[in-house]
Amino acid sequence: MIHLPEAIERLSLPEHTARLGMSVREAERELENGPGPDRLLDATYADTHRFPAPEWALPTFNAAAGGDGMTYTPYRGDRAVREAVAHNVSTHLGIPATGPADVILTPGTQGALFTALAAILSPGDLVLLPDPDYLSTERMLRYFGARVRRIPMIWPDESTGGARTRPTLDLQALEDAAAEGPRLMVFSHPNNPTGAIYGEETVEAIADAARRHDFTVIADELYCRLVYEGEKFHHLAAFDGMAERTVTLLGPSKTESLSGYRLGVAVAPTALVDAMEDVQSCTALRAPSYAQHLLARWIADDVDFLDRRLVEYQALRDTTVKKINASSVMRVNAAYGTAYLFPEVLTGASDQAVALALKEHAGVIVNPGYQFGLAGTGRMRLCFAQDETAWDTALDRIIEVVGSLDPA
C-alpha cells in the first residue's frame, strides 16, 4: 500500500471540510466528474481563440526553435532574455531590477510562486494572505507546512449605483497579524478573484508593516497591466526599502494570451533569485527554452495590442456587470483590473450546488467561491474574456439556473 505524506493531505485543505462536507479537493473532483453537455463554455479562463496572442509570438518562437535559441539555457533562463526583461520591467512598469541577476524565468507564474515559496519558507512559518485571494496560494502554503493568517478584504458595496469606493485590506487586522512575526506575506494584485486594485494607502501599509516587522512579501502582479479606466497601479517593490524584500511575480499568460507557452517571471533580490534557481534546478530545470525568447519582446512590443485588448475587455466587463446586477439572483462589483468578476449569489444556494448546476444545466464551468478562502463563500468567479455572442447567451443561462436553485 502507498502511504501518502502529510504534505499531500494538506493540499486538500482539510480544515475547510466542516463547511463543505468534504475536502476542497473532493469537492473539486465532484465538479470535474459531474455531468454536463458535450460542449461546455469554460468561464474559469479566457477564450484564447477569441483573444489570441500578439502576432509576433509564433514567429518569435519558431525562430528560436529554428536555431536562434539555445535548447538548454541556464536554469534561471537565457541571459540575453533576462537582460531584456530587467530593462523592460524597470523602464515600462517601474519595478526595480538592476539587471539579469535579479530575474528568473519559470514554467508559468504558478511555477514562480511555488519556487519562491520553496526558497523562503520553513515548516511552521507564519504567512499572511488576503481573504479572498488566488486559489492555489493557500494550498501551496499548507504544502510547505506554513501557518496561514487570512487578512480580510474590505470592498464596500457598489452594485446599487452609488459612488465608487476603492477596495482595501483590513489594515488593523494586517497590523495585528504583522505584530506576531510573520515570515512572509503573499498577495495577488490586482486581486484574483475580485479584480480589486489597492490604492497607495493600502500598498504603503503593506510596505510599512514589512519594513517594521521584517518580513518578505511576494506580490503576484500577473494582471498589473490589465487595468481599466486609467487606474493607477502601485508596484510594491517600488516603495522605499521594498526592492530588497519583495518578490514580484509577472508573466504573459493572461493579458497577452501566451498561456500555452508556459512562461513566468520573478523579479527579486539576487540572493533570493539564486535560491529560487537552486529549487528550479531540481524540479522543472528551466522555463521552456524556445518560448523564453518571447519574453524579450513582451511589454516592449505589445503596447498597441494591449490598448485594443483593454477596450474589448472593458466592454465585456461592463455588459456582464450590468446584466448580473439587473437580475434578482446575483450582484457584483465592477472589477478594477483582471478579466474576472466575483458575483455574490443571493439565493442562498451553496457554492457547490451552484457550480454543479451551472455545469449540468447551463453548460458553463465556473470557479466556486470556496476555492478562494472563507470570504469567497456564496460567490463564484467568472472570467468574462469570452466570445461576445456566446457569453451573452451563457449569462442568460447562468442567471436562469441560479434563480432556479433552492437555498442550501
Disulfide bonds with the S-S distance in Angstrom:
none
